[in-house]
Amino acid sequence: MGQINIISATSLLLTASSLAIQTTVAFGFSYSQQKTGRAIGINTMPTRSNSQLNLSGGFGGGGGDKKKSKTKTSSKMNPRDAKRATQQLIERYGGDIGKGTQSRIEESLDSLEPHLKEAAELYKQVTQFDALITPMIPADRNRLIPPVQFQMAEADRKKLQSLMEQHSLSERDLHNVFQQITWDASADAKATRADIAGNTMKPELQERISNACSIAVAATSAEGARGKLLDVGCGHGSIVRSLVDAGLEEPDMYVGIDLSSEMVKNAIERYGSARNGRTGKGRVFVADDFLTHDYSVYGKEGGKEGVFDSVIFCSALHDLPDMEATIGKAAEVLRS
């Protein structure tokens, strides 16, 4: 039986299945799709269907057969090493991690071509304004937002549209610019802090992640499995250890993709050296756009892209620019 679960409204797990299920996210997005051999869905609440799928509080509920987990590999850094790592990290960020991160972001924006920098800044202003007013009812908008602010936002929107048309830019392009710059700037800090914490999260969330990883790993040994798992928005390899603990037997069963080259660099430094003793191959970490990446190199056969037994998004779904396209792409790369 296929398994479809999420960790939160920003996380999603898909495994190869013959089921079809429609689910709805709390903020109003719904998606359903049926293809031979695939079932996909996202959900933030328990749901019932004739598929006998049991969703209970994210990954806290039923999940089908799971592999027996290996001995846990994660452990917190000892206090002395943690203090040293923290101090080195602060130094790398110029004495203040928050300010250093912002400085890195500003330097990256300044390095862009003038038209792209201007478009990116306008895009940020417009999206921030939209995020501010979207939850408001009309009466609150009129009461709390000065008319001049609406006028300025509309002027920014028109200018942005003109730049996008002039330079053939899409909203996805600008979204990705900000995502890449932001995650590049914070990659060293996030990876080091994860090292200090032993690459584990708060107990309740870690339990859900561990359950999700068990489900994802189980799919790699199911009937017809190809032994491949895709981790979307893999970051610095934040769930690699959880997947190993869940029983992912060989490094070359894992492919991680992230838009941030700095995140991928950190992932390779931490988890890129392990090799499958039989094939000599290791984990693949790639810095690219999930929606446009060419997946044929991972075993495309007969003109079909479906090469993965599981596709998992851990606290990453909200960072992608088009949710429907993202889930559709994930369905494409799942095996039949």
DOZA-297138 format. One record per residue: residue in three letters; x, y, z of N, C-alpha, C in turn. Coordinates in steps of 0.02 Angstrom, whole numbers, padded with zeros to 5 digits, always signed. Layout:
N
AlaXYZXYZXYZ ...
# end
This chain:
336
Met+00042-00060+00000+00000+00000+00000+00043+00062+00000 Gly+00027+00110-00040+00066+00171-00043+00056+00214+00019 Gln+00104+00256+00033+00101+00298+00091+00108+00371+00071 Ile+00064+00414+00097+00066+00485+00084+00059+00520+00150 Asn+00112+00554+00172+00110+00588+00236+00148+00653+00230 Ile+00137+00698+00279+00178+00758+00282+00201+00770+00353 Ile+00254+00810+00360+00278+00829+00425+00241+00892+00448 Ser+00230+00938+00404+00194+01000+00419+00166+01026+00354 Ala+00138+01086+00356+00111+01115+00295+00165+01131+00244 Thr+00228+01125+00264+00283+01140+00218+00320+01077+00198 Ser+00295+01018+00216+00332+00957+00205+00288+00905+00173 Leu+00318+00862+00134+00279+00813+00096+00321+00752+00081 Leu+00289+00694+00085+00321+00632+00066+00278+00596+00015 Leu+00307+00574-00039+00272+00535-00089+00309+00471-00101 Thr+00273+00415-00104+00303+00351-00122+00263+00319-00177 Ala+00295+00277-00216+00262+00244-00272+00201+00205-00247 Ser+00145+00210-00282+00083+00180-00260+00034+00175-00318 Ser-00017+00134-00311-00070+00131-00361-00133+00166-00337 Leu-00128+00201-00281-00186+00235-00252-00197+00303-00283 Ala-00257+00330-00273-00270+00400-00292-00306+00432-00233 Ile-00284+00490-00213-00315+00522-00155-00311+00598-00163 Gln-00363+00632-00143-00363+00705-00145-00361+00730-00074 Thr-00317+00777-00061-00312+00806+00005-00307+00881+00000 Thr-00314+00916+00056-00316+00988+00055-00271+01015+00110 Val-00236+01068+00094-00192+01100+00143-00231+01154+00180 Ala-00211+01168+00241-00247+01214+00284-00256+01282+00252 Phe-00207+01306+00213-00212+01373+00185-00250+01374+00120 Gly-00283+01321+00102-00332+01323+00048-00312+01293-00018 Phe-00251+01267-00023-00229+01237-00086-00251+01164-00088 Ser-00279+01143-00144-00297+01072-00151-00270+01046-00217 Tyr-00255+00982-00217-00226+00951-00277-00242+00878-00277 Ser-00261+00853-00335-00270+00781-00342-00247+00760-00410 Gln-00221+00700-00413-00196+00674-00477-00196+00599-00474 Gln-00216+00567-00527-00213+00495-00531-00175+00475-00594 Lys-00123+00437-00584-00085+00408-00639-00071+00336-00621 Thr-00066+00294-00669-00052+00224-00656+00011+00217-00614 Gly+00002+00186-00558+00061+00171-00517+00082+00227-00471 Arg+00045+00283-00469+00068+00338-00427+00009+00366-00387 Ala+00023+00387-00326-00026+00423-00288+00009+00480-00253 Ile-00020+00539-00254+00013+00595-00222-00037+00635-00182 Gly-00015+00670-00132-00060+00711-00094-00024+00748-00039 Ile-00054+00801-00012-00027+00833+00046-00084+00849+00093 Asn-00069+00850+00156-00123+00854+00205-00096+00880+00271 Thr-00136+00919+00306-00117+00941+00372-00165+00916+00426 Met-00215+00880+00406-00264+00854+00453-00275+00780+00439 Pro-00295+00740+00490-00312+00671+00476-00367+00667+00423 Thr-00365+00617+00381-00414+00612+00328-00437+00541+00320 Arg-00495+00531+00291-00521+00465+00279-00533+00456+00204 Ser-00519+00397+00180-00534+00381+00110-00537+00306+00103 Asn-00561+00283+00045-00566+00211+00035-00498+00179+00021 Ser-00444+00220+00024-00378+00192+00013-00350+00158+00076 Gln-00385+00165+00132-00363+00138+00196-00299+00171+00220 Leu-00285+00230+00193-00225+00267+00214-00240+00301+00280 Asn-00197+00293+00329-00208+00322+00395-00160+00379+00407 Leu-00186+00440+00404-00145+00498+00420-00165+00520+00491 Ser-00117+00528+00533-00133+00547+00602-00080+00595+00627 Gly-00096+00659+00625-00050+00709+00651+00017+00708+00616 Gly+00016+00720+00550+00078+00718+00512+00105+00647+00510 Phe+00169+00637+00524+00199+00571+00522+00193+00536+00589 Gly+00151+00562+00634+00145+00530+00699+00101+00469+00698 Gly+00062+00459+00644+00014+00405+00642+00037+00346+00602 Gly-00012+00312+00572+00003+00251+00535+00048+00264+00476 Gly+00088+00214+00458+00133+00225+00403+00151+00162+00366 Gly+00115+00108+00378+00131+00047+00341+00192+00014+00369 Asp+00217-00035+00332+00275-00073+00354+00337-00029+00352 Lys+00378-00036+00404+00440+00003+00408+00498-00044+00418 Lys+00555-00025+00391+00615-00063+00406+00635-00052+00478 Lys+00666-00101+00507+00692-00093+00574+00750-00043+00572 Ser+00747+00008+00615+00797+00060+00614+00863+00034+00640 Lys+00917+00062+00613+00983+00047+00638+00996+00086+00702 Thr+01052+00071+00733+01072+00110+00791+01078+00183+00772 Lys+01053+00227+00813+01053+00298+00797+01124+00324+00792 Thr+01137+00362+00739+01204+00387+00726+01214+00459+00751 Ser+01159+00493+00769+01164+00563+00787+01180+00571+00861 Ser+01223+00619+00876+01239+00636+00945+01262+00707+00948 Lys+01245+00740+01003+01264+00810+01010+01339+00818+01018 Met+01364+00873+00994+01435+00889+01001+01449+00902+01075 Asn+01507+00880+01099+01523+00892+01169+01533+00967+01181 Pro+01522+00990+01242+01522+01063+01256+01585+01099+01232 Arg+01642+01068+01241+01705+01101+01221+01708+01111+01146 Asp+01692+01058+01108+01693+01064+01035+01637+01111+01010 Ala+01580+01109+01045+01525+01153+01026+01544+01226+01034 Lys+01578+01241+01088+01600+01310+01101+01650+01332+01048 Arg+01696+01288+01030+01746+01305+00979+01712+01315+00911 Ala+01666+01271+00893+01631+01276+00829+01590+01340+00826 Thr+01558+01358+00881+01518+01419+00883+01562+01480+00874 Gln+01618+01481+00907+01663+01538+00902+01690+01545+00831 Gln+01709+01489+00801+01734+01491+00732+01680+01515+00684 Leu+01618+01494+00697+01563+01515+00655+01551+01590+00660 Ile+01552+01616+00721+01543+01688+00731+01597+01727+00695 Glu+01658+01703+00698+01714+01736+00664+01704+01737+00589 Arg+01678+01681+00562+01667+01677+00489+01613+01727+00467 Tyr+01568+01744+00512+01515+01791+00496+01531+01862+00520 Gly+01594+01874+00534+01616+01942+00551+01598+01965+00620 Gly+01587+01918+00666+01574+01937+00735+01501+01935+00756 Asp+01456+01931+00708+01384+01928+00723+01350+01889+00667 Ile+01320+01832+00684+01292+01789+00632+01234+01822+00595 Gly+01190+01855+00633+01133+01888+00601+01154+01943+00554 Lys+01198+01987+00577+01222+02041+00535+01264+02015+00478 Gly+01304+01963+00493+01346+01934+00442+01305+01902+00386 Thr+01250+01870+00404+01206+01840+00354+01176+01894+00310 Gln+01152+01948+00340+01123+02003+00302+01175+02035+00256 Ser+01236+02040+00281+01290+02068+00240+01304+02025+00179 Arg+01303+01959+00189+01313+01913+00133+01258+01920+00082 Ile+01196+01928+00105+01139+01937+00060+01147+02000+00019 Glu+01165+02055+00053+01173+02119+00018+01230+02116-00033 Glu+01284+02083-00016+01340+02076-00063+01319+02036-00124 Ser+01280+01984-00114+01257+01944-00171+01210+01984-00215 Leu+01165+02023-00185+01120+02065-00225+01159+02117-00264 Asp+01210+02146-00233+01250+02197-00266+01289+02168-00326 Ser+01302+02103-00324+01340+02071-00378+01297+02055-00439 Leu+01232+02061-00433+01187+02047-00489+01192+02101-00542 Glu+01173+02083-00603+01168+02133-00656+01117+02186-00634 Pro+01128+02249-00652+01085+02304-00627+01010+02292-00636 His+00990+02269-00695+00918+02259-00706+00891+02203-00662 Leu+00931+02151-00651+00909+02095-00610+00906+02115-00536 Lys+00954+02154-00514+00953+02179-00445+00891+02222-00433 Glu+00877+02268-00480+00819+02311-00472+00754+02270-00471 Ala+00750+02222-00517+00690+02180-00519+00683+02139-00456 Ala+00738+02113-00430+00736+02072-00370+00713+02113-00310 Glu+00738+02175-00305+00718+02218-00249+00645+02237-00254 Leu+00621+02252-00314+00550+02267-00324+00507+02206-00308 Tyr+00530+02148-00330+00493+02086-00317+00485+02075-00241 Lys+00539+02087-00205+00537+02080-00132+00486+02128-00101 Gln+00488+02191-00123+00441+02240-00096+00368+02222-00111 Val+00356+02201-00172+00288+02184-00192+00263+02122-00155 Thr+00304+02071-00151+00282+02010-00117+00273+02021-00042 Gln+00314+02062-00012+00306+02078+00059+00241+02116+00071 Phe+00225+02162+00027+00163+02199+00034+00103+02153+00025 Asp+00106+02110-00024+00052+02062-00035+00043+02016+00025 Ala+00098+01994+00054+00094+01951+00112+00064+01987+00172 Leu+00075+02053+00175+00047+02093+00229-00029+02100+00224 Ile-00054+02113+00164-00125+02128+00156-00169+02068+00142 Thr-00139+02013+00118-00180+01955+00099-00223+01928+00156 Pro-00197+01922+00218-00239+01895+00271-00293+01944+00296 Met-00289+02007+00276-00334+02057+00303-00401+02058+00267 Ile-00454+02072+00304-00519+02084+00273-00517+02155+00244 Pro-00559+02170+00194-00558+02237+00164-00562+02294+00214 Ala-00603+02288+00265-00610+02343+00314-00545+02356+00350 Asp-00509+02303+00367-00445+02312+00402-00393+02342+00355 Arg-00394+02322+00292-00347+02352+00244-00357+02427+00240 Asn-00419+02447+00234-00435+02519+00228-00418+02557+00292 Arg-00424+02524+00348-00411+02556+00413-00337+02559+00430 Leu-00300+02508+00412-00231+02502+00435-00179+02522+00383 Ile-00196+02518+00320-00147+02532+00267-00162+02601+00236 Pro-00116+02648+00242-00127+02715+00213-00134+02710+00137 Pro-00177+02751+00107-00186+02750+00034-00120+02758-00004 Val-00075+02799+00022-00012+02811-00012+00029+02746-00017 Gln+00021+02701+00032+00058+02638+00030+00032+02594-00026 Phe-00034+02594-00037-00062+02557-00093-00037+02586-00159 Gln-00034+02652-00163-00011+02684-00224+00062+02667-00239 Met+00104+02667-00187+00174+02650-00196+00182+02577-00218 Ala+00142+02533-00187+00145+02462-00205+00124+02451-00277 Glu+00073+02488-00298+00049+02480-00367+00102+02506-00417 Ala+00135+02561-00398+00188+02588-00441+00246+02538-00447 Asp+00263+02507-00390+00317+02457-00390+00297+02397-00433 Arg+00234+02378-00429+00210+02320-00467+00214+02333-00542 Lys+00195+02393-00563+00198+02411-00634+00270+02414-00659 Lys+00314+02442-00618+00384+02446-00637+00415+02377-00642 Leu+00397+02334-00594+00422+02266-00595+00399+02229-00657 Gln+00335+02237-00674+00308+02203-00733+00344+02226-00797 Ser+00359+02290-00800+00394+02317-00857+00464+02287-00863 Leu+00500+02282-00807+00567+02253-00808+00565+02179-00828 Met+00514+02143-00802+00508+02072-00818+00496+02062-00892 Glu+00453+02104-00922+00439+02098-00993+00500+02117-01034 Gln+00534+02169-01013+00592+02195-01051+00650+02145-01052 His+00659+02108-00996+00716+02064-00990+00697+01990-00988 Ser+00635+01975-01006+00610+01906-01009+00621+01869-00943 Leu+00601+01901-00890+00605+01871-00823+00537+01846-00802 Ser+00536+01791-00765+00474+01765-00737+00475+01773-00662 Glu+00416+01766-00631+00412+01768-00558+00454+01712-00529 Arg+00455+01655-00562+00495+01599-00538+00569+01616-00537 Asp+00591+01651-00589+00661+01673-00591+00679+01715-00530 Leu+00636+01764-00516+00650+01810-00461+00643+01775-00394 His+00594+01732-00389+00587+01692-00328+00651+01653-00314 Asn+00677+01621-00366+00736+01579-00358+00798+01621-00341 Val+00802+01681-00369+00858+01725-00352+00860+01738-00277 Phe+00803+01755-00249+00800+01769-00177+00812+01706-00135 Gln+00784+01651-00156+00793+01589-00119+00867+01569-00118 Gln+00899+01572-00176+00969+01551-00180+01014+01597-00139 Ile+01004+01662-00146+01045+01710-00109+01036+01702-00034 Thr+00974+01694-00012+00959+01688+00060+00989+01625+00089 Trp+00979+01568+00055+01004+01505+00082+01080+01500+00076 Asp+01109+01528+00024+01181+01530+00019+01211+01568+00078 Ala+01179+01623+00096+01206+01665+00150+01202+01631+00218 Ser+01152+01590+00228+01142+01560+00294+01167+01488+00298 Ala+01193+01461+00243+01210+01390+00241+01261+01369+00293 Asp+01316+01406+00300+01368+01388+00348+01341+01388+00419 Ala+01300+01438+00435+01272+01442+00502+01225+01385+00517 Lys+01180+01371+00470+01131+01317+00481+01165+01249+00487 Ala+01215+01237+00444+01250+01173+00446+01289+01164+00511 Thr+01323+01216+00532+01363+01211+00594+01318+01202+00655 Arg+01263+01239+00657+01217+01231+00713+01187+01162+00715 Ala+01175+01133+00656+01149+01064+00654+01202+01016+00679 Asp+01265+01028+00662+01320+00986+00687+01321+00987+00763 Ile+01315+01046+00791+01318+01054+00864+01261+01017+00898 Ala+01202+01019+00866+01142+00986+00894+01140+00911+00880 Gly+01190+00886+00845+01190+00815+00828+01143+00798+00771 Asn+01126+00848+00730+01081+00838+00673+01014+00809+00693 Thr+00990+00828+00752+00923+00810+00773+00884+00873+00788 Met+00819+00868+00784+00776+00926+00796+00738+00915+00861 Lys+00691+00959+00876+00651+00952+00936+00617+00884+00935 Pro+00610+00851+00993+00587+00782+00995+00524+00767+00954 Glu+00473+00809+00960+00410+00795+00925+00420+00796+00849 Leu+00457+00847+00825+00470+00852+00754+00517+00797+00731 Gln+00567+00781+00771+00614+00729+00752+00580+00661+00747 Glu+00531+00650+00791+00493+00587+00787+00456+00582+00721 Arg+00426+00637+00700+00390+00636+00637+00437+00627+00578 Ile+00494+00660+00581+00544+00653+00528+00568+00581+00525 Ser+00581+00551+00583+00605+00482+00585+00553+00435+00556 Asn+00490+00446+00572+00436+00405+00544+00431+00413+00469 Ala+00438+00476+00446+00435+00489+00374+00492+00454+00338 Cys+00551+00458+00367+00609+00426+00336+00601+00350+00334 Ser+00571+00322+00385+00558+00249+00385+00512+00230+00328 Ile+00460+00270+00317+00413+00256+00263+00449+00263+00195 Ala+00487+00317+00188+00522+00329+00125+00572+00273+00110 Val+00608+00251+00161+00659+00199+00152+00625+00132+00136 Ala+00569+00118+00169+00534+00055+00156+00515+00049+00082 Ala+00498+00106+00051+00479+00104-00019+00536+00084-00065 Thr+00598+00093-00042+00656+00076-00084+00669+00001-00087 Ser+00634-00037-00046+00643-00110-00048+00577-00146-00063 Ala+00526-00108-00081+00462-00139-00098+00466-00173-00166 Glu+00415-00213-00182+00414-00248-00246+00419-00198-00304 Gly+00464-00210-00349+00473-00166-00406+00516-00105-00392 Ala+00544-00101-00333+00583-00042-00314+00648-00037-00354 Arg+00671+00024-00363+00733+00036-00398+00789+00057-00350 Gly+00772+00062-00287+00824+00077-00238+00849+00148-00240 Lys+00803+00196-00256+00823+00266-00261+00773+00310-00223 Leu+00800+00359-00188+00760+00406-00149+00783+00476-00165 Leu+00735+00523-00174+00751+00592-00189+00730+00637-00131 Asp+00778+00676-00107+00768+00723-00052+00768+00793-00082 Val+00709+00825-00085+00703+00891-00117+00712+00946-00064 Gly+00754+00994-00080+00771+01045-00030+00814+01014+00024 Cys+00864+00976+00002+00904+00936+00050+00947+00978+00096 Gly+00958+01042+00078+00998+01085+00121+01068+01057+00132 His+01090+01059+00194+01157+01034+00212+01156+00960+00227 Gly+01104+00925+00204+01097+00854+00218+01062+00841+00284 Ser+01012+00883+00299+00982+00884+00365+00947+00819+00385 Ile+00924+00779+00336+00890+00717+00354+00930+00655+00332 Val+00991+00664+00310+01031+00607+00288+01039+00557+00345 Arg+01058+00581+00404+01068+00535+00460+01003+00500+00480 Ser+00947+00536+00476+00883+00505+00492+00866+00450+00442 Leu+00884+00460+00379+00873+00408+00328+00918+00348+00340 Val+00979+00360+00360+01025+00305+00376+00999+00268+00437 Asp+00978+00304+00488+00949+00272+00547+00887+00231+00530 Ala+00850+00253+00479+00790+00218+00458+00805+00157+00416 Gly+00868+00148+00397+00887+00087+00361+00905+00095+00289 Leu+00917+00156+00265+00939+00165+00196+01008+00134+00189 Glu+01011+00078+00155+01068+00033+00161+01132+00058+00128 Glu+01126+00090+00070+01187+00110+00034+01185+00184+00017 Pro+01242+00218+00019+01244+00290+00003+01217+00307-00066 Asp+01229+00263-00116+01209+00280-00184+01135+00271-00197 Met+01096+00255-00144+01024+00254-00150+00994+00323-00142 Tyr+01035+00371-00122+01012+00438-00104+01031+00490-00156 Val+00983+00533-00175+00996+00592-00216+00964+00652-00180 Gly+01004+00703-00169+00979+00764-00137+00987+00823-00185 Ile+00935+00865-00189+00938+00923-00233+00919+00985-00194 Asp+00955+01039-00206+00941+01103-00173+00962+01159-00218 Leu+00926+01214-00217+00941+01271-00259+01007+01305-00237 Ser+01024+01299-00174+01082+01333-00146+01146+01293-00154 Ser+01194+01321-00191+01258+01287-00200+01297+01284-00135 Glu+01287+01334-00090+01323+01333-00026+01295+01280+00020 Met+01229+01270+00018+01199+01215+00057+01226+01148+00032 Val+01228+01140-00033+01253+01077-00062+01326+01067-00045 Lys+01365+01120-00046+01436+01115-00027+01442+01088+00044 Asn+01402+01114+00090+01403+01090+00159+01381+01018+00163 Ala+01331+00999+00123+01307+00929+00124+01362+00881+00100 Ile+01397+00901+00047+01450+00858+00020+01506+00850+00071 Glu+01524+00905+00105+01577+00902+00156+01560+00853+00211 Arg+01495+00848+00228+01475+00807+00284+01457+00736+00264 Tyr+01426+00728+00206+01398+00662+00189+01417+00637+00120 Gly+01463+00670+00087+01479+00651+00018+01533+00599+00010 Ser+01566+00580+00064+01624+00535+00056+01606+00461+00059 Ala+01550+00444+00090+01531+00373+00097+01519+00341+00028 Arg+01539+00278+00021+01532+00243-00043+01500+00174-00033 Asn+01465+00152-00083+01440+00084-00086+01499+00040-00105 Gly+01515-00008-00062+01573-00051-00073+01569-00092-00136 Arg+01509-00105-00160+01500-00146-00220+01506-00104-00284 Thr+01473-00045-00284+01472-00004-00345+01524+00051-00345 Gly+01550+00068-00286+01598+00123-00281+01566+00192-00286 Lys+01500+00194-00289+01464+00258-00295+01439+00282-00227 Gly+01430+00347-00222+01408+00376-00159+01344+00417-00167 Arg+01328+00455-00116+01269+00499-00119+01281+00553-00172 Val+01226+00573-00203+01228+00627-00252+01194+00688-00222 Phe+01231+00743-00220+01203+00807-00200+01211+00855-00259 Val+01157+00885-00281+01159+00928-00340+01127+00995-00325 Ala+01161+01049-00346+01134+01116-00339+01098+01135-00403 Asp+01032+01133-00400+00992+01148-00460+00920+01160-00440 Asp+00880+01181-00489+00809+01193-00480+00772+01126-00486 Phe+00736+01107-00435+00700+01043-00436+00653+01038-00496 Leu+00621+01094-00514+00571+01092-00567+00600+01084-00637 Thr+00663+01103-00647+00692+01101-00714+00751+01053-00720 His+00770+01022-00666+00828+00977-00667+00815+00916-00712 Asp+00868+00892-00745+00863+00833-00787+00876+00771-00745 Tyr+00825+00730-00735+00830+00671-00692+00849+00608-00730 Ser+00862+00616-00795+00877+00557-00835+00941+00522-00812 Val+00987+00560-00782+01051+00531-00762+01044+00482-00703 Tyr+00986+00480-00672+00977+00436-00615+00942+00370-00634 Gly+00939+00356-00699+00913+00291-00719+00852+00294-00762 Lys+00843+00347-00800+00786+00353-00844+00785+00296-00894 Glu+00728+00265-00900+00722+00207-00944+00662+00214-00990 Gly+00670+00193-01052+00614+00190-01099+00577+00256-01108 Gly+00614+00313-01099+00582+00378-01108+00541+00400-01049 Lys+00542+00363-00994+00504+00381-00935+00550+00411-00882 Glu+00525+00462-00847+00566+00495-00797+00561+00462-00728 Gly+00511+00419-00718+00499+00392-00651+00554+00346-00628 Val+00599+00370-00587+00656+00329-00567+00662+00323-00491 Phe+00623+00360-00453+00630+00360-00380+00572+00321-00347 Asp+00589+00287-00293+00538+00252-00254+00504+00299-00205 Ser+00540+00350-00184+00514+00399-00136+00539+00468-00154 Val+00497+00518-00143+00516+00588-00149+00495+00622-00084 Ile+00542+00654-00050+00526+00683+00015+00547+00756+00017 Phe+00502+00797+00044+00515+00868+00055+00512+00879+00131 Cys+00566+00897+00162+00566+00910+00234+00573+00985+00246 Ser+00519+01016+00268+00518+01089+00280+00544+01127+00219 Ala+00523+01105+00160+00549+01135+00099+00494+01155+00050 Leu+00434+01126+00057+00382+01136+00006+00365+01210-00003 His+00365+01247+00052+00346+01317+00049+00398+01360+00013 Asp+00458+01334+00005+00511+01373-00027+00510+01367-00103 Leu+00471+01321-00130+00467+01315-00202+00414+01362-00230 Pro+00424+01387-00291+00382+01442-00316+00312+01422-00338 Asp+00301+01359-00354+00237+01337-00382+00219+01270-00352 Met+00173+01269-00305+00158+01207-00269+00128+01154-00315 Glu+00082+01173-00357+00051+01123-00401+00102+01093-00449 Ala+00144+01136-00478+00196+01110-00523+00246+01067-00485 Thr+00259+01084-00423+00306+01046-00382+00281+00976-00369 Ile+00218+00972-00349+00189+00906-00334+00183+00865-00399 Gly+00164+00899-00453+00161+00864-00517+00229+00837-00539 Lys+00281+00876-00528+00348+00853-00546+00369+00794-00503 Ala+00352+00797-00439+00368+00742-00395+00334+00678-00418 Ala+00273+00685-00442+00237+00626-00468+00271+00598-00530 Glu+00297+00642-00572+00331+00620-00633+00393+00578-00619 Val+00430+00598-00567+00494+00563-00555+00486+00502-00511 Leu+00425+00489-00485+00413+00427-00450+00407+00369-00500 Arg+00432+00312-00481+00425+00254-00525+00352+00233-00532 Ser+00338+00198-00585+00271+00173-00598+00257+00113-00555 
# end
